[in-house]
Amino acid sequence: MEQGPYNYGRDHEEDESSWWGGNKKNKNQGDAAALYAQLREQFALDIDRQTEILTARTDQATNAVLSTLEGLGERVDTVARNVELLLNALRDQGVREAIDTGRATSDLHRDHLPLAETYRTLVTQSLRDLGRLLCPKEEDEGRTELARRRARAVAHLVVLLFHPLDRPMSSTQEEVTARLRELGLATEVPGFRGQFPAVFQRASELREGVAGLALPAALDFETDVTALPADSHQPWEQQADDARPEFLIAPAYVVGGDRPRSLSLPVVFLTPVAHR
């Protein structure tokens, strides 16, 4: 069908309108894309800037923490040095008092003082605990009988662990345990098995320390406890004032040389008044 002038003009007008509308739409899309790109770039810049700020703050905080820890470490070191100086001063004072009272007479004796204190502590604390474990209470056993049996167990431990004092330990832990078992003591209880290794180690170190000193030292097993006055022994347990020594548990730590000195009191079991 042949188009007339009218139809042609209308179609031409529609084509022109479509072209302008499409061009405007394309322009709007371009502007949106440009705006999106701009916003995206700005957002990325903001993130980078905030990251730098947070990183800087983190570095500052980290440096502050490290500085504080460094200062704290210096203060701890200072306190440790002061404590060491104080302990040295107290030890020196103890040595001076020991020399003044005649318990220690020279610098050679001085080296024995901490060893004698270790010996006393092992006997009165560690071996006392082991004695309780090795001697559980028996049925119908009285308090005094139980205390005596446990004290004798400690006396056996002293001999096995500390004699001779000035020589390194020659027995093994297993051999000492076997000897205690032969004496009828309860070496299989968990408490004893857990505590004895540490005590054995400390006893070994004590004997090595004594063996390495110039002046010899020994335990005075020859003491006649029945003749000891009240102020020359340490009771194993507190008893009445008129209780008397029954047997020796731990001998005195004696340093030899030209002027022998006892650096610890003998520990004795006292017979209760009711059982005399």
C-alpha positions, 0 to 999 in steps of 0.5 A: 500500500502506498503511503501518503504524505500524511502517513510519512510525516507522522512516521517521521515524527515518531522516529524523531521522537524515539531518537530524542527519547533514547538519547536522553535515556542514554545520557541519564544512564551515563550520568548514573554510571559516572556518579556511581564511579565517583561515589565508589572512588570516594568510598574507597578513599574514605575506607583507606583513610579510616584504615590509616587512622585505625592503624595509627591508633593501633600502633600507638596503643601497641607502643603504649602497651609495650612501653608499659610492660617494659616499665613493669619489667624494670620495676619487677627487676628492681623489686627482685634485686631489693628482695635479694639484698634484703635476704642477703642482709637477713642471712648475714644477720643470722650468720653474725648472730650464730657467730655471736652465740657460738653456733658458728665461729667462722666463714667456713661455718657460715656455709653450713648454716643454710644446709643445717636449716634445710636438714632441720626443715626436712626432718620436722616437716617433710619426714614428719609428713612421710611418717604419717603416711608410712604409719596409718592408724591401726585398729584400737591403737592409742594416740601415744602408741601411734605417735611413737610408731610414726616417730620411729619411722622418721628416725629410720628415714633420717638414717637412710637418707642422711647417714653419712651426711658428708658423702653423696647419696649411695642408695637409690630411691628404690633401695631406700623404699625397699628397706622401708618396706622391710621394716613393715612400713606402708610404702605402697600408699599413694601419698608416699609414692607421690611425695617421696621422690621430691624428698629423696632429691632434696636429701641427695642435694643436701648431702652433695652440698655438705660433701663439697664444703671444706669443713666436714659435718656429721650427724651426732648419733652418739648423743645420750638423749636420756641425759639431755637437759630440757634446753638442749633438745627439740621435742618431737611433740609438745608434752608436759614440762616433766616429760623426759626424752625417750629416743633420738629421732634426728641427731644434731647437725655438727660441723667439725674442725678445731672448734666443732659446733652444733648448728641444730638441736637433736630432735627427740621423742618425749615419753608422756608423763602418763606412760613413765 
